[in-house]
């Protein structure tokens, strides 16, 4: 795969390329900041729920970087779709599991003692 100019990619309207690039760069920066906040929160709490949310945030960073790589021609569209949809499913599973672990049937005394 060869690097391409995002303004010459056939699947993007050249007039919308600056908007697409701006949105993806903001997504990369925004998710990276959120991931860093998640790492700090996990390092303070050391609980499974915080770990799961931090992993999900890391996957969002990966998803954004793959999108940026696709615009620059570094990631083929097929790989882009496989990674993006795989990450979507993984994030959903991680968040649902984190919610499940904190449901009303959970042992409240355990959560109070370990910070979960």
Number of C-alpha atoms within 10 A of each C-alpha: 7 9 12 13 10 20 16 14 15 8 9 13 12 14 9 10 16 13 11 18 17 11 14 19 16 13 19 21 15 14 21 19 14 17 21 14 14 21 20 14 16 18 12 11 15 15 15 14 21 21 19 21 21 22 19 22 22 19 20 23 21 18 22 22 20 23 25 22 18 21 25 19 18 16 19 15 16 10 12 18 15 11 16 19 13 13 17 15 11 15 20 12 14 18 16 13 15 17 13 13 15 15 11 9 8 11 11 12 8 10 12 9 8 10 13 15
